[in-house]
Amino acid sequence: MTITPILREPPLRWPVSSQPVTSLCLAVFRVVLQGGGTVDANATYRPPPRARPRKPSSFLSNPHLVKLKPIPLSDDSSQPQFSLTPSQSPGPTRIMLSELRTDHRIPQDGRQIGIAPTLLSFEGEGLFSFEVIYFPLYDTKGVKTRWRPTDLAICSYRGRKVRHSVATRPDYKSAYLCDLIRNEWVLDAQDYDSCYGRFVNDNFTAGTINCKLLPYTSPDTGEAEVWVVALPGVRILPGEKLYADYGKEYWLDHLPDLPAAIQTMCIQKYKYRHSELTKAGLNPDDSRPTSAPSILPFLRLSHPTLARPSLFLHEETVGKGNRFRLHMPQSPQPNFYYDSHLSLADKRSLLRTHLRTEPLLQLHLQDSAELYNVCSPDGSCGIQLALLYQILHPDDWTEELLSHDSSQPYLTYRPRGPGPTDLPRMLELLQTMITSTSPGSHVRDTLQAWHQGLCSTPPSSRLSSDQYLEVDEVLQLIPPHLSASVFVELAYDPIDTVYHQVWSILQADTHFPQRLGYFSGDELDQLLSRPIRVSVLRGSHYYPFVASSPQLRAWTTAAIEDQINCYLPTPKEFLSPPSPPDPCSFQQVPASELMNLSARFPIVLPSSPPLALCQWWACCSIAAA
């Protein structure tokens, strides 16, 4: 009877007489363990080769590595079939080799690469590969391969060396700057024939990056250089385009110039936060603020033109006691033009339309912080506030908040005695919030960290400072049909020394997601026409606030009229000056009568001080000197 063994390679047949008994027993024992099969009595058992350990793909950025030669690739090689790694995606990123070209003016100091029109949605050129570029992560024995930057080099990035202080000046314009020595030197590859590395593009689509810009110090010369290097474990095929990350700091300078769709992809890739955009000098909507006026237009000769009458809209604030105020900061274009023949009423009507249609107004309030502890100040207050917006009444939460003990958090995730907790409901809402956010975003990571803390024993809701949520992230967790108005503390506004309160500004509202801090008069009127649910961000802590929208709406309407009266006041009615006297009405007085008047009313001159008194004062002055 012939029994076929279960082996990974063809069995070696030996005569039964020379077959060791132990080998046959091992073969039978292996079949029994595997649950069946047959055993060949003439076959010897060999243990299967040890499986190669499977390790995750990662890029090794240590420059002090041992130099190893890459494994050659050919069509007749016995290597396993290639499959895309997690860092690649099989998109339309290849081009015919005949479309690639080289420039004899550019030095070729690396791999065989060429230039062709880019595959991205802008006009320009990109860098492509003529050959297969692949550096495996592990060798044939399963040991991790370590590569030097010179082995991974595809091409160099060369250009003119510029001081970092010069390159960061507003008047220095270049889109080809790359850090050579951080905060000291940068390379400017603005010249077309400087290097091939200047043609490497960035790609905001996930899984398309296949190379990297790497600063490197040459061991031979000691000079700092920048090279475009391949990523180990990522195979670049002939005709494939090279993509490298430019970095967060690079795109901060170019975000306002990108199209809206590309701008959104860039922000999602590099995960910019609102504070990073503000620190970089950008507006909350990622646009660049208006630059300061230059002196050059005043030095240029211009043809004389007739000046149009205008009204300068300076910074003005109208207050209502110590609770609310309407503030209009000076806009970048503060001149309000009108026709000279208009009456005062027409000018006011035109200015009223301007204030009600343009987002120029800021609404400020002062709160007493009575509900400060309604959201527990443990770093998760932003998530707790988003939960309150969903749990409480969708229009007016005044009654529910005032009936609650303001010294205790509203949501109880820890049992306090025999009473119930809100933990099951909170976990259910948290799971819904997590699924509604983008994977890998900061807000999802924070939600998952808080969810994990609540599921621990005992539950914990404390988050670190880098996990605090920004205002726009909190609004992402609130459904758009719910009413939510978030005020932010004015950090640089002086504290009220009487009531010890600070002013806060209406930063965002769910009904007007496109507005950040600035609203028009009609938008404020529409916002206050319904019950509002107000919350405040003071420092890094969120908490709700109770406000009466009908009273606030009536006051806001009156405040806009006060603003108009400040800019176009009613002229005061001055008293008409008295008319000069008529010379003909004067009576002629003879000279003899004038002499009699002087005799009746003699002019008495003040007598001079005695001489002795003058000498006494003179002696005192000399003695004092």
C-alpha positions in Angstrom: 0.0 0.0 0.0 1.4 3.4 -1.0 0.7 6.4 1.3 1.4 9.9 0.0 3.0 12.2 2.7 1.9 15.8 3.2 5.2 17.6 2.6 6.2 21.1 1.1 8.7 19.6 -1.3 8.9 16.3 -3.3 9.7 13.4 -1.0 12.9 11.4 -1.3 12.2 7.7 -1.7 14.5 5.2 0.1 14.3 1.4 0.4 12.2 0.2 3.3 15.2 -1.7 4.7 17.2 1.5 5.1 14.3 3.7 6.3 14.8 4.7 10.0 12.0 3.7 12.2 11.9 7.1 13.9 11.5 8.9 10.5 8.5 6.8 9.6 7.0 7.3 13.1 7.4 11.1 12.8 5.7 11.1 9.4 2.7 9.1 10.7 2.5 11.3 13.8 2.4 14.4 11.6 -0.4 13.0 9.5 -2.4 12.2 12.6 -2.0 15.7 14.0 -3.2 17.2 10.7 -6.4 15.2 10.9 -6.0 12.6 8.2 -4.0 11.9 5.0 -1.7 9.0 4.0 1.9 8.2 4.7 4.4 6.7 2.2 6.4 4.0 3.9 9.3 4.6 1.4 9.4 8.4 2.1 11.6 10.2 4.6 10.2 13.1 6.6 11.8 16.5 6.5 10.6 19.4 8.6 9.2 22.2 6.4 11.3 25.3 6.1 10.8 27.9 8.7 8.3 30.6 7.6 9.7 34.0 7.1 8.4 36.5 9.8 6.0 39.0 8.4 6.7 42.5 9.7 4.9 45.7 8.9 6.3 48.1 6.3 8.1 51.1 7.6 10.7 53.6 6.3 14.0 53.6 8.1 15.4 57.2 8.3 18.6 56.5 10.2 21.5 57.8 8.1 24.1 55.6 9.9 23.3 52.4 8.1 25.2 49.4 6.6 25.4 49.6 2.8 23.8 46.6 1.1 23.3 46.1 -2.6 19.7 45.9 -3.9 18.4 42.6 -5.1 18.4 42.6 -8.9 15.1 42.3 -10.6 14.5 40.7 -14.0 11.6 39.1 -15.8 13.0 35.6 -15.3 13.8 36.1 -11.6 12.4 33.5 -9.2 11.1 36.2 -6.8 7.5 36.1 -5.7 4.9 38.0 -7.7 4.8 41.8 -6.8 1.8 43.1 -4.9 1.1 46.7 -4.0 2.2 47.7 -0.5 0.0 49.8 1.8 1.9 52.9 0.9 0.8 52.7 -2.8 -2.5 52.7 -4.6 -3.0 51.4 -8.2 -4.2 54.7 -9.6 -3.6 56.2 -13.1 -0.1 57.3 -12.2 1.9 55.9 -15.1 2.8 57.4 -18.4 4.4 56.0 -21.6 8.2 56.0 -21.6 8.2 57.7 -25.0 6.6 60.8 -23.5 9.5 61.3 -21.0 12.3 63.6 -21.8 15.7 64.5 -20.3 17.3 67.9 -20.3 21.1 68.0 -21.0 21.4 71.2 -18.9 20.3 69.4 -15.8 23.0 67.2 -14.1 22.1 63.4 -14.0 23.4 62.3 -10.6 21.1 59.4 -9.7 18.6 57.0 -11.3 17.3 57.1 -14.8 14.5 59.7 -14.6 12.7 62.1 -16.9 10.3 65.0 -17.2 6.8 65.0 -18.6 3.6 67.0 -18.1 2.1 66.4 -14.6 -0.8 64.0 -14.0 -2.3 66.4 -11.4 -5.0 69.0 -12.0 -2.7 71.9 -12.7 -0.5 73.0 -15.5 3.1 72.1 -14.9 5.6 69.2 -15.2 6.4 66.3 -13.0 9.2 63.7 -12.5 8.9 60.1 -13.7 11.1 57.1 -13.6 12.6 55.2 -16.6 13.4 52.1 -14.6 12.2 49.9 -11.7 13.3 51.3 -8.4 12.8 48.9 -5.5 14.6 48.4 -2.2 13.2 45.4 -0.1 12.6 45.8 3.5 13.8 42.2 4.3 16.4 40.0 2.8 15.9 36.3 1.9 16.5 35.2 5.5 13.8 37.5 6.9 16.3 40.0 8.4 15.5 43.6 8.1 17.6 45.4 5.5 19.2 48.6 6.4 19.9 51.1 3.7 22.0 54.2 3.5 20.6 57.4 2.0 23.2 57.2 -0.8 21.8 53.8 -1.7 18.2 55.0 -1.8 19.1 58.2 -3.7 17.0 58.9 -6.9 18.3 62.4 -7.7 19.6 65.5 -5.9 17.8 68.7 -4.9 20.2 71.6 -5.7 19.8 75.3 -5.9 21.0 78.6 -4.6 21.7 78.8 -0.9 19.6 81.4 0.8 19.5 82.5 4.4 16.4 81.4 6.3 15.8 84.9 7.5 15.9 86.2 3.9 13.7 83.4 2.5 10.9 84.0 5.0 10.6 87.7 4.2 7.3 88.7 2.7 9.0 90.2 -0.4 10.9 87.0 -1.2 8.8 85.0 -3.7 9.7 81.4 -4.7 7.8 78.1 -4.8 10.9 75.9 -4.8 12.3 76.4 -1.3 13.6 73.4 0.6 15.2 73.3 4.1 18.9 72.6 3.9 19.7 73.3 7.6 16.6 74.0 9.6 16.2 77.7 10.5 19.6 78.5 9.0 19.8 77.8 5.2 17.4 76.9 2.5 17.8 75.8 -1.1 16.0 77.8 -3.8 15.7 75.6 -7.0 13.8 78.3 -8.9 16.1 78.0 -11.9 14.7 75.5 -14.4 18.1 73.8 -15.0 19.1 73.6 -11.3 18.2 69.9 -10.7 15.7 67.2 -11.4 14.4 67.2 -7.8 12.5 70.4 -8.4 10.0 68.6 -10.6 8.9 66.2 -7.8 5.2 67.0 -7.0 3.2 66.5 -3.8 -0.1 64.5 -3.9 -2.9 65.0 -1.4 -4.5 61.6 -2.3 -3.8 58.9 0.4 -1.4 56.1 -0.6 0.4 57.9 -3.5 3.7 59.0 -1.9 6.6 56.9 -3.1 9.7 59.0 -2.3 11.0 61.5 0.2 13.1 64.7 0.4 15.9 63.9 2.8 18.6 66.4 4.1 21.9 64.5 4.2 25.4 65.4 5.3 28.0 63.9 2.9 30.6 61.9 4.8 33.3 62.7 2.2 33.0 66.5 2.1 30.9 67.2 5.3 28.6 69.4 3.2 24.8 69.5 3.8 22.8 68.2 0.8 19.2 67.3 0.0 18.3 64.2 -1.9 15.2 62.7 -3.3 15.3 59.1 -1.9 13.1 56.1 -2.4 11.0 54.5 0.3 12.1 50.9 1.2 9.3 48.4 0.5 7.7 50.6 -2.2 8.2 49.5 -5.8 8.3 52.3 -8.5 7.6 50.9 -11.9 8.9 52.3 -15.3 6.9 55.4 -16.2 5.5 55.9 -12.7 5.4 59.4 -11.4 7.4 60.4 -8.2 5.5 62.0 -5.4 7.0 63.4 -2.1 5.5 65.2 0.9 6.3 69.0 0.9 5.3 69.3 4.6 2.8 71.3 6.6 4.9 74.5 6.8 5.3 74.7 3.0 1.6 74.6 2.3 0.7 77.1 5.0 2.1 79.8 2.6 0.2 78.5 -0.4 -3.2 77.5 1.1 -5.0 80.8 0.1 -3.9 80.3 -3.5 -5.2 76.7 -3.9 -8.7 75.9 -5.4 -11.3 75.2 -2.8 -11.4 71.4 -3.4 -7.6 71.1 -3.4 -7.4 73.3 -0.3 -9.8 70.9 1.6 -7.7 67.9 0.6 -4.5 69.6 1.7 -6.0 70.5 5.1 -7.3 66.9 5.5 -3.9 65.4 4.6 -1.8 67.5 7.0 -4.5 67.8 9.6 -4.2 71.6 10.1 -5.9 72.9 13.3 -7.5 76.2 13.7 -4.8 77.4 16.0 -2.1 76.5 13.4 -3.8 78.5 10.7 -4.2 81.5 13.1 -0.6 81.3 14.2 0.5 81.3 10.5 -1.4 84.6 10.0 -4.3 83.1 8.1 -8.0 83.8 8.7 -10.2 81.0 10.1 -11.5 80.3 6.6 -7.9 79.6 5.4 -7.7 82.9 3.5 -4.8 85.4 3.8 -5.7 88.7 5.7 -5.4 91.9 3.8 -1.8 93.2 3.9 -0.9 96.5 5.4 -1.0 99.5 3.0 2.2 100.1 1.1 3.9 103.5 0.7 4.6 102.8 -3.0 1.1 104.0 -4.3 1.7 107.4 -2.6 5.1 107.8 -4.4 3.6 107.1 -7.9 2.4 109.9 -10.1 -1.3 109.6 -10.7 -3.6 111.7 -12.8 -5.7 114.0 -10.8 -9.3 112.7 -10.3 -12.3 114.1 -8.7 -12.5 112.7 -5.2 -15.8 111.0 -4.4 -17.4 112.0 -1.1 -16.9 109.2 1.5 -17.5 108.4 5.1 -14.7 106.9 7.2 -16.1 104.0 9.2 -13.8 104.0 12.2 -13.9 101.5 15.0 -17.0 102.0 17.1 -18.7 100.1 20.1 -22.2 100.5 21.4 -22.8 98.9 24.8 -25.8 97.8 26.8 -25.0 98.0 30.5 -22.4 95.4 31.5 -23.8 92.4 29.6 -23.9 93.0 25.8 -22.2 95.3 23.3 -22.2 95.6 19.5 -18.7 96.2 18.1 -17.7 97.2 14.6 -13.9 97.0 14.1 -12.2 99.0 11.4 -12.5 97.1 8.1 -9.7 96.8 5.5 -11.8 99.2 3.3 -13.2 101.6 5.8 -14.4 104.3 3.3 -18.1 104.3 2.7 -18.9 106.2 -0.6 -22.1 108.0 -1.3 -23.4 110.7 -3.7 -22.9 114.2 -2.6 -26.5 115.3 -3.5 -28.1 112.8 -1.0 -29.8 114.1 2.0 -29.0 113.0 5.6 -31.9 110.6 5.7 -30.8 109.0 2.4 -27.2 108.6 3.6 -28.5 107.0 6.8 -30.7 104.6 4.8 -27.7 103.7 2.6 -25.5 103.1 5.6 -28.2 101.0 7.3 -28.4 98.7 4.2 -24.6 98.4 4.3 -24.5 97.3 7.9 -27.4 94.9 7.5 -26.0 93.1 4.5 -22.2 93.1 5.0 -20.6 90.9 7.7 -19.0 93.7 9.6 -20.5 93.5 13.1 -19.3 91.6 16.2 -21.6 90.6 19.1 -19.9 90.6 22.6 -21.3 89.4 25.9 -20.2 89.1 29.5 -21.3 86.1 31.5 -21.2 85.5 35.2 -19.8 81.9 34.8 -22.5 80.5 37.1 -22.7 77.4 34.9 -18.9 76.9 34.7 -19.1 73.5 36.3 -22.0 72.1 34.3 -19.3 70.7 32.0 -16.6 68.9 34.0 -13.3 70.8 33.6 -11.2 67.7 32.9 -10.2 68.3 29.3 -13.3 66.6 27.9 -15.6 69.7 28.2 -15.8 70.1 24.5 -17.2 66.6 24.0 -19.6 67.1 27.0 -20.9 70.3 25.5 -21.6 68.6 22.2 -23.5 65.9 24.1 -25.5 68.6 26.0 -26.5 70.1 22.6 -27.9 66.7 21.6 -29.5 65.6 24.9 -31.2 68.8 26.1 -34.1 70.6 24.4 -33.3 71.3 20.8 -34.5 75.0 20.9 -34.4 76.3 24.4 -32.4 74.7 27.3 -33.0 77.5 29.8 -35.4 75.5 32.1 -33.3 72.4 32.2 -30.0 74.2 33.0 -31.5 76.4 35.7 -33.2 73.5 37.4 -29.8 71.7 37.6 -27.3 72.1 40.4 -24.7 74.4 38.8 -22.0 73.1 41.1 -22.1 69.6 39.7 -21.5 68.3 36.1 -24.7 67.7 34.2 -23.5 64.3 32.8 -22.8 61.7 35.4 -20.6 58.9 34.1 -19.5 57.8 37.6 -22.1 56.3 40.0 -22.7 58.7 42.9 -24.5 56.4 45.4 -27.6 54.6 44.3 -28.7 57.0 41.6 -28.5 56.2 37.9 -25.7 57.3 35.6 -25.7 58.6 32.0 -22.9 56.3 30.9 -24.8 53.9 28.6 -26.5 56.8 26.8 -23.2 58.7 26.5 -21.4 55.7 25.1 -24.2 55.2 22.5 -24.0 58.9 21.4 -20.2 58.7 21.4 -20.2 55.8 19.0 -22.5 57.8 16.7 -20.1 60.8 16.8 -17.1 58.6 16.1 -18.7 57.1 12.9 -19.6 60.6 11.7 -16.0 61.9 11.8 -13.2 61.4 9.3 -10.8 58.5 10.0 -7.4 59.7 11.3 -8.7 63.2 12.2 -7.9 64.8 15.5 -11.5 64.9 16.6 -11.9 61.2 16.0 -8.8 60.3 17.9 -10.0 62.5 20.8 -13.4 60.8 20.8 -11.9 57.3 20.7 -9.6 58.2 23.6 -12.5 59.5 25.7 -14.6 56.4 24.8 -11.8 54.1 25.9 -11.5 56.0 29.2 -15.2 55.7 29.9 -15.2 52.0 29.2 -12.3 51.4 31.7 -12.9 50.4 35.3 -13.4 52.8 37.0 -14.5 55.2 34.2 -12.1 58.1 33.5 -12.8 61.2 31.4 -9.5 63.1 31.7 -7.8 64.1 28.5 -4.4 65.6 27.9 -3.9 69.2 26.6 -3.1 68.1 23.0 -6.5 66.3 22.9 -8.6 69.5 23.6 -11.1 70.3 20.8 -11.2 73.5 18.9 -14.4 75.4 18.2 -14.8 74.1 14.7 -14.3 70.6 15.9 -17.0 70.9 18.5 -19.4 72.2 15.8 -18.6 69.1 13.7 -20.1 67.0 16.5 -23.4 69.0 16.6 -26.0 68.2 13.9 -26.6 71.2 11.7 -30.4 71.4 12.4 -29.8 72.0 16.1 -29.3 75.6 17.5 -25.8 76.2 18.8 -24.0 79.5 19.3 -20.5 79.4 20.6 -18.8 82.5 22.1 -15.0 82.7 22.6 -13.2 84.7 25.3 -11.5 87.9 24.2 -8.1 87.1 25.7 -6.6 90.6 25.1 -9.7 92.5 26.4 -9.3 94.1 29.8 -11.1 92.4 32.7 -14.1 94.3 34.2 -12.7 95.3 37.6 -16.2 95.9 39.0 -17.9 92.6 38.1 -14.6 90.6 37.5 -15.9 89.3 34.2 -14.4 89.1 30.7 -15.9 89.8 27.3 -16.6 87.0 24.8 -17.3 87.3 21.1 -19.8 85.3 19.1 -17.4 83.1 17.1 -19.6 80.6 15.3 -23.2 79.5 14.9 -24.6 76.3 13.3 -27.2 78.3 11.3 -24.3 80.3 9.7 -21.4 77.9 9.3 -19.6 80.3 6.8 -19.3 83.1 9.4 -16.5 83.2 11.9 -16.7 86.2 14.3 -18.3 88.6 11.8 -22.0 88.8 11.1 -24.3 91.2 9.2 -27.2 92.9 10.9 -29.8 90.8 9.1 -27.9 87.6 10.1 -27.9 88.7 13.8 -31.6 89.5 13.6 -32.4 86.1 12.1 -30.2 84.4 14.6 -31.9 86.1 17.6 -35.5 85.7 16.2 -35.6 82.2 17.7 -34.5 80.9 21.1 -30.7 80.5 21.2 -28.5 78.0 23.1 -25.3 79.8 24.0 -22.0 78.4 25.2 -18.7 80.0 26.1 -15.1 79.0 25.6 -13.1 80.6 28.4 -9.4 79.7 28.3 -9.7 76.0 27.3 -13.0 75.2 29.1 -16.4 75.0 27.5 -19.7 75.6 29.4 -23.3 76.6 28.6 -24.8 80.0 29.2 -28.4 81.2 29.5 -29.4 84.3 27.4 -32.8 85.8 26.4 -33.0 86.1 22.7 -36.1 88.5 22.5 -34.5 91.1 24.6 -31.1 90.7 22.9 -32.8 91.0 19.5 -34.5 94.3 20.4 -31.3 95.7 21.8 -29.3 94.7 18.8 -31.7 96.5 16.5 -31.4 99.6 18.6 -27.6 99.3 18.7 -27.4 99.3 14.9 -29.3 102.6 14.8 -26.9 104.0 17.5 -24.0 102.9 15.3 -25.6 104.9 12.4 -26.0 107.9 14.6 -22.4 107.7 15.6 -21.3 107.9 12.0 -23.9 110.3 10.7 -25.0 112.4 13.6 -27.7 115.0 13.4 -26.2 118.5 13.0 -26.7 120.7 16.0 -28.8 124.0 15.5 -26.4 126.8 16.5 -27.8 130.2 17.7 -27.5 132.9 15.0 -24.7 135.3 15.9 -25.9 138.8 16.8 -25.8 141.4 14.1 -23.2 144.1 14.4 -24.4 147.5 15.7 -25.4 150.3 13.2 -22.8 153.1 13.3 -25.6 155.6 12.5 -27.3 154.8 15.8 -24.5 156.1 17.8 -24.9 159.6 19.3 -22.2 162.2 18.8 -20.7 163.3 22.2 -18.9 166.7 22.3 -15.3 166.8 23.5 -16.2 169.1 26.4 -18.5 166.4 27.8 -15.8 163.8 27.5 -13.5 166.1 29.6 -16.3 166.3 32.2 -16.6 162.5 32.3 -12.9 162.1 32.9 -13.0 164.6 35.8 -16.0 162.8 37.3 -14.4 159.3 36.9 -10.7 159.8 37.4 -8.4 156.9 36.4 -6.4 155.8 39.4 -3.1 154.0 38.6 -1.8 151.5 41.1 0.9 152.9 43.2 4.4 151.5 42.9 5.9 149.7 45.9 8.2 151.6 48.2 11.8 151.7 47.4 12.8 150.1 50.7 10.6 147.1 50.0 12.2 146.5 46.6 15.7 146.7 48.2 14.6 144.2 50.9 13.4 141.7 48.2 16.6 142.2 46.2 18.7 141.4 49.3 16.7 138.2 50.0 17.2 137.0 46.4 20.9 137.6 46.5 21.3 135.8 49.9 19.3 132.8 48.5 21.5 132.6 45.4 
